[in-house]
């Protein structure tokens, strides 16, 4: 979550095309799949494992709200 939150700062336009590379890089780095990255993000952002697609959630909330919600979940 911390890495995603940090990478989100560099995004100028919040859309699927700008979010996919961040998620794909985390998938590759941690040798997992989309669910391995998407599920923790979804739960942190919505409090639920179920709902709309991850990119739709992020775009709907907006960058500042996503950063706020993730920031409160990140342990230093």
Secondary structure as UniProt FT lines:
FT   HELIX           2..9
FT   HELIX           16..29
FT   TURN            30..31
FT   HELIX           34..46
FT   HELIX           54..61
FT   HELIX           63..71
FT   TURN            72..73
//
